[in-house]
Amino acid sequence: MKAARKLHIWSTRLKDLRIQNNLSQSDVAKVIHCSQVSYGMYELGKRKIPVDKMVELAKYYHVSLDYLTGLSETF
């Protein structure tokens, strides 16, 4: 159950960051070199996002991996 909770946190944070930056799923998918469908699955929490792609997103959004994964409440 705890793993599902963490999955929800990072998928929610990915979506929130994308929306706050006025980006489409396709825009973000291009940044991490995947399809829009794959990225959509990450946001929905239906597919785990690879660590290297999380690192790319953390750099892109200027946030920590701890924030993206729910280990921290601050960027």
Rosetta blueprint (number, residue, H / E / L):
1 M L
2 K H
3 A H
4 A H
5 R H
6 K H
7 L H
8 H H
9 I H
10 W H
11 S H
12 T H
13 R H
14 L H
15 K H
16 D H
17 L H
18 R H
19 I H
20 Q H
21 N L
22 N L
23 L L
24 S L
25 Q H
26 S H
27 D H
28 V H
29 A H
30 K H
31 V H
32 I L
33 H L
34 C L
35 S L
36 Q H
37 V H
38 S H
39 Y H
40 G H
41 M H
42 Y H
43 E H
44 L H
45 G L
46 K L
47 R L
48 K L
49 I L
50 P L
51 V H
52 D H
53 K H
54 M H
55 V H
56 E H
57 L H
58 A H
59 K H
60 Y H
61 Y H
62 H L
63 V L
64 S L
65 L H
66 D H
67 Y H
68 L H
69 T H
70 G L
71 L L
72 S L
73 E L
74 T L
75 F L
